Amino acid sequence: MVDARFQKLSLVSLIALCALALPACATPKRAAAPPPRIPTIVVPTSVTRTPVMADRPLPEACELIVPTEQIAQALAQELPKPTEIIGIPEPSIARTGKIDCYYGIPANRPLADATLVIGVSTYADELSARQRVTESVEAERQGGATVAEVDVAKQKGTLVTTTPERLLIGSLGKSTFVVRAKAGLLPDDKLPAVLAGFAVQSMTQQIS
């Protein structure tokens, strides 16, 4: 009697265990997680050169001051090939050389009507270069211009604002740089940065 009851209980227990085991056996296995993706690092094949201002020798041509391609990109417009004016030494102000580049001169108009002017001058010493900048800025101020100090890369320059034009001028070592632009060439909130970019390039020795 006891054995029969025990066998009955064992059979019930066995059936229950199988019932519990069947869902586990029927549950599909989860797929293994994919291995983590390793990012691919692309090494650039070319080196971007950052302009570095220096008291460079006086350039012999406008293309060696600011390339016309760079001017077109900055202004988003093409300007005709510049008119180059090579200045002579002026011992009275200790200037040893000068080159000015006049862009966008209207037909049958004088150099002063150029849309953009970029120039570089060299002097006998640093004091003479700084003094020339100071005198030029003061003359503009006396004429009613607004004057403000601006950054030109790691250097400082002076932004002169008049009704007809905007002028950025400064010195580095024994050299001076000047960038003039007619009012309206670019919006006033963008023009100072563009002029500063031209000034930096004008004092950067180009590497071929």
HELIX and SHEET records of a PDB file:
HELIX    1   1 VAL A    2  ALA A   26  1                                  25    
HELIX    2   2 CYS A   62  LEU A   64  5                                   3    
HELIX    3   3 THR A   68  LEU A   75  1                                   8    
HELIX    4   4 PRO A   91  ILE A   93  5                                   3    
HELIX    5   5 LEU A  111  ASP A  113  5                                   3    
HELIX    6   6 GLU A  126  GLN A  142  1                                  17    
HELIX    7   7 LEU A  191  SER A  202  1                                  12    
SHEET    1   A 7 THR A  83  GLY A  87  0                                        
SHEET    2   A 7 ARG A  95  TYR A 103 -1                                        
SHEET    3   A 7 LEU A 116  TYR A 123 -1                                        
SHEET    4   A 7 SER A 175  LYS A 182 -1                                        
SHEET    5   A 7 GLU A 165  LEU A 172 -1                                        
SHEET    6   A 7 GLN A 155  THR A 161 -1                                        
SHEET    7   A 7 THR A 146  VAL A 152 -1                                        
END                                                                             
